[in-house]
Amino acid sequence: MLAILVLVLAALSRLLPHIFHNMAFNFTAVGAGLLFFGSRRPRWQTVLAVAVMALMDVYLTTKVYGYAFHLRGYLVTWAWYAAVCLLGSTLLRKVTVLRVAGGVLASATSFFLLSNFAMWANSASFGAAAMYPHTLSGLAACYVAALPFYGNDLLSTGLFATAFFGLPVLAKRLVESTRSTPETI
């Protein structure tokens, strides 16, 4: 149940930039939430995680941004959602600080590399002029322009992963310490 709650909170965290008037670009719990969900649920439930995030994509695109929804624009992102869940199911079945840090780094970095490559490669295919020329320097410019988003994603994924993976461990230790502490009169 906790994994599903974390997944829903991660999806809802995508509304934060809009609540704070776009001051928190890419500061969400998505990567951490997908890692946590993947680590706690059976692999076949990755479909549920992708569905929840996909519904948020449709909502944001049509209601918040006011654009038409084009499925092809999201296939790479949805594949990334699944990959991060599967990474969580593989790497984080046994939780250690090093494994969580590796998951955070892999999650944020893979999203940065994949989403910006897709933006560069497909920007002209949606009826607008390409934002970046289809050259190596255009690709480099796309990645450079996205560095602030990457920084926010890396920071937020790290903070939320620390909370999602650390708080249950802390709660368990607190419960254990209260049970093992003898009562004093």
N, C-alpha and C positions, 0 to 999 in steps of 0.2 A: 504494500500500500504506500509506503514511504517513497518508493521509486516513482510511482505514478504521480504522487503529489509534487515531487521535485520536477518531473517532466512538465506538468501543467504550469508550475511556477516559472520554469525556464521559458516556456512558450509565451506566457504573459509578460515576462521581462522584456520581450521585444517591443513592448509598448512604451518602455521607459524613455527612449529618446524623444518620443512624441509628447509624453507628459511633461518632460523637461525642456520642451521647445528646441529639440535637436541639439542640445548641448552635450549629449552623451552618446554620440555615434558609436555603434558597435559595442557599447557597454551593456552586455546582456549575459544571462546565465545559460545560453544555449549550449555551448560546448561542454561546460561542466555538467549541465543537466543530462545531456545525451551520454556522457561518460558514466555518470552515476546510474542512470537508467540501465544502460548496457551491462554494468557490473552487477546489478541486482536482479535482473529479470532474465528469463530464458531467451535465447537468441531469436527464436521465432517471433517474439514480441517486438523485435526491431520494427516490424511493420506498423505497430501501434505508435511508436515514437515518430516514425516518418509521417504517419497520418496526422498526428497532432500538430507537428511543425508545418506540414503542408497546408493544413487548414488555416494556420496563422499566416502563412504566405499569401493565401487567397484573400483573407480578410484585410491584411495590410495593403496589398496591391489594389484591391477594388474599393475599399472603404476609406482607408487612411490616405493613400496616395491618389486615389481617384483614376487609376489607369485600368485599361482592359487587361484581363488575365490571359497570358499566353503560356501554355503548358511547357513548350520547349525552352522557355527562359528559366525554368526551375528544375529541370531534370538533373543537372549537375549538382545543384544544391541538395536535392532530395537524395541523390546517391551519396553525397557527403554526410548527410544526417545518418544514413544507414551505416556508413563506414565508421563513424565515430562511435555509434552504439556497439558495433562489432569490436572495435578497438577496446572499449570499456569491458566488454564481455571476455576478452582475451587477456588484456593487460591487468585489469583491476579486480579480478576475482579474489586475488590476494592483495590487500591494500597496504602499500608502504608509501612513505613520503616520496621516495625516488620514483616509484611507479606512477603516482599521481602527478608529479612534476613532469614526467615523460609524457603522460596522457595530455596534460595541459599544453605543453609545447607542441606536440604532434597535432592536436586539435586546432589550435589557433593558427599555426603555421600552414597546415594543409588547407584550411579555409582561405587564408590570405592568398596562397599560391594558386589554388584552384579557381576561386571566384574572380580574381583579377585577371587570370588568363582567359576565362570565359568572357568576361567583360570586354577585354581587348579583342578577342577573336570574333565575338558576335555583335558588337555594338552597332555595326552598320546593317545587320540583318533585320532589325526591327523598324526599318523605314526611316531612320535618322542617319545623318552623316556620322561616320566613325569618329568617336571622340579622340582616338589615338590612331595614328597611321599604322598600317599592318607591316611594320618593320621591327627589327630588334630594338631600335631606339624608341619606337612607339610603345612596345611592350615594357621597356625599362621605365618610360615616363608613367605608364599606368601603375606599375608597382610602386614607384616613388610617391605618386599622388596618394596612394592608399596606405602609406606607412602610419599616419595617425590613427586610422581605423584598426590597423594591425596592433598598434600599441594598446588601444582601448580593449580590443578583443583579448589580447594576451593577459592584460591586467585583470579584466573582469572574469575570464575563465579561471585564472589562478585564485582569485578571491572566492568565487562561488564554489570552486572545487574544494578549497580548504574548508569552507563551511559545510558543504554536502558530505564530504568524506570524514571530516574531522569532528563535527558535532556528535554524530552517533557514537564514535569511539570515546569521546569525552563523556557523554552521557552514560555509557556502559561502565566506564572506569569510576564515575561518581557513584553509581548504584553499587558497584562491587565494593568500593571503599566504605560505604555506609553499612553494608552487610557484614564486612569483616572487622569493623571497628567495635571493640567491646564497649558496652555501656558503662559509663562511670556514674557513680552515685554521689 
